[in-house]
Structure formats: structure tokens, C-alpha cells
Amino acid sequence: MADYPIISDVSNYIIKTLREKMCPEPIPSANNIEISSPLSQDVDYIVGLYLYDIREDVEVTTPRYIQRGRAQMAKPPRPYALYYMVFINGSGQMGLKDPDIQKIIGRIAQIVNDNSSVRPNELQSWLDTQEPPIVLSQAKISLEEKVRVWQAISKPYQISLFYRAAPVYLSSGEYIETPLVTDASFELDITGEERG
């Protein structure tokens, strides 16, 4: 199962995809798309990706223990849902007008729709298990909930996109040693007689 960098790996996948598909039009440079909080005072980016919540995904069932090698068991992985806000940097000095912002938002939505899933072994190449894809879908939250996200960071609401990435399985860092079989005995009946 995926190791702890998987949360960062999902964020990096989203940013990498946006950079590949949005530059040079409608965003002039890949450097204008960043993982950032709207609180950041950095004015050098146009599009920001903000991870605002992480929740255990209780709708997904997990196995009790995972076999690791011949003598170890791992605690079961936990499935999480990551909640993102994709926003236009309001503090930027890029001179964006409302039509420009709407064009950028539309292109982001189009890109996410076309690239809405990724397999964990594409993010962590060393994974030897086949895990279900991480699906990026629009977060089902109301306008009031969106406004509350902005209020939580003391910023006025701006038009933005909200996404949910799930299931993101996070493996345990603890292993349980299982006892090795050191002695075994077998009986073999070669007489061929039937036993009643």
C-alpha cells in the first residue's frame, strides 16, 4: 500500500497535470501554477491548489491485516479523502479581468474532467500491489460551505473549484512479526488400505 508521501504525491499529480495542459494558454508559464494557500503573500502565481481538508473515508472497507513477506503482517491501510480548492490568486498583480478568470476556471474544470483518476503505482513506482485508482471528482458541497472555507482563512469568497480525491490509501508504518514455523511433522500412509 502507498506510503505517507501519497498525500503530497496526489497534490503534485494535480499540479503537474494542470501545468502540462494549461501552458502557454491560458496560463503563460508553468511557474504560474502552484501548491499554495490563499493566505500566501507570494504574488508570482495565478492558479493555486489548496488542500483544505483530509478525512478518513468511512465508506471504503479495508482488510484486517496485510501480509508483508513471509514473516510480517502490517496493520491495514486507512482510506482517506482529500479535499482541494483550486483558486485564482486574488493578490496577484497579473491584471486579470473577470472574463480571463472565467476562462481559466473553465479550462481547469475541463482538464480535471479529462484526467480524473490516477493509479497509486503511477505516483509511487515502487508499489507492488494493485490499488484502486484515486478518483478526482467535484466535491459535493454547497455555496455556504465554500464560503466557510474562505472565511476560515479570513479571505472574502472568490469563484473557485472544489474537488475530492479518494480513496487515498495510507499504509501503516508498523509491522507485526509473525512466528516462523520451525518444526513440522507429517504422517504418510503408503499401505493403501482403506480405513473404516
N, C-alpha and C positions, 0 to 999 in steps of 0.2 A: 504494500500500500504506500501511497505517497508520503514523503517525509515533510517535516514542518515548513520548508520553503514553498510549499504548494500554494499558499495564500498569495505570496509575493509573485509566484510564477503566473498565476491567473491574471493578476494586475498587469504584469509585463506582457502577457499574451495580448490583452486588450489594447494596450498602448502600441505594441509593435504592429498589430493589425491596422489600427487607425492611422499610424504613420505611413505604412505601406500604401494604403488606399486613398488617403486624403491629400497627399502631397504630390505635385505642387499646386493642385487645385482641389478644393477651395482654400487650403492652408499652404502658405508658401514654403515652409520648412518643417522638417520632422522635429526640430527643436521647439516648435511652437505647440507641441502636444506633450503634456507632462502628467505624471502622477503627482497630485498636489491637493492641498486643502484650499478651499476658497479663502481661508484666513491668510494664506501665504501672501507676502508683500512683493513677491517676485513679479515683475511686470513683463517678463520676456516670453511668456507663453500665451496662447489663445484658448486652447482647449485643455481643461483639467479633468482628471479622473480621480474621484474622491471615494475611498472605501469608508462608508459611514456606519456600517453595522455588520456584525458577524453573529449568526445564530445557529445553534445546533438544529439540524434538520430532523425533527422527530418523525416525519412521515416516512423516512427511509429506515429499513431494518438492516441490522448488521449481524454477522456471525458472532458466536460467543468467543472463540479464540481462533487465531491464525497459526498454522504450522509454519515454523521457520527452520529449515534444515532438518536434521534428524533428531536433534536433542533440545530444541527450543520451541516454545509457544509464545506468541505475542498477544497482548490484550487486543480486543477488537478495535478496529479503526472507528473514529467518530465521524459521521457525516455532518458537514456544515453547509450553510447557505451564506454567501457573501452578497452584501447589498452595496451597490455603487451608484454614485451620482456623476453624470457627465455634464459639465457646465462650461460656459464661456467665461473667460476671465474678465470680470467687470472692472478690475483695477488696471487692466492693460491699457496702454496708450496706443492701441492699434488703429483707432479711428473707425471701428466697426459700426455700421448703421444697422437698424433693425432688419432690413432685407438680407444683409450679409449674415447676420446671426441666424436667421431662419434657414438660409441656405446651408450653413454649416451644420445646424441641428438636423436638418433633413438628410444630409449626407452621412452623418454619424448613425442615424437610425437605419439607413439603408445598409451600411457596412455591417452593423451588428446583426441585422436580419439575415444577411448573406453569409455570415461567419459566426453562427450562433452556438457552435459546440466545438469542443476540443477534447481529445483523449489525454488523460493524465500522463501516459508514456510519451506523448509529444512534448510535454513540459518537463518531464523528468525522465530522460532517456534510459536511465539505469533500471527502471521499474521492470520486474519480470512477471508481473501479474496483469491480467486484462481487467481493467476497471471500467465502469460505465463512463460515458462521456460527461463532461461538465457542460451543462447547457446554460447559455446566457439568454434570459428572457426578460421582458418588461416586468418590473416589479408592480404587483397589483396593489398600489397604494393610492389613496385619494389626494386631491389637491391640498386638503388641510394637512395631511401627513407630510406632503412635500414641503409645505410652508414651515412646518415644525422642524424639519431637518435644517432649513436655512436659519430659523430662529435659534436653534441650538448652537449655531456658530456665530450668532449675533450679526447676521447679514440679512439684508432685505431679499425677499424672494425674487429669483430670476427664472426665466424659462430654462429648463434643464431636463435631462433624460435620466430615468431611474431604472436600474437593472438588477436582476437577481442571478447569481451564478451558483448552480447546485447540480448534483451533490458534489461537494469537495470533501473527499475522504482524507482524514488526517490520521496517520498511523500512530501507534503508541511508541514511546521511547523506552518502554520497559519490557523485558523478556522474562519468561519463566522457564527455568531449566527443568526438563522432564527426565525422570530416571532412565538410565540406559539398561537394556536387558543384557545381563552378563552371564546368565546361565539358563539354559533351556533343555528340557528332556522330552524325548519323543518315544512312543512305542510303535513298533511296526509288526503287524501280524501277517506272516507270509505263508501260513499253513493253508489258507484258502477255505477253511472250514466255516460253515455258517454258524453263527451264534444265535441261540434261541432266546 
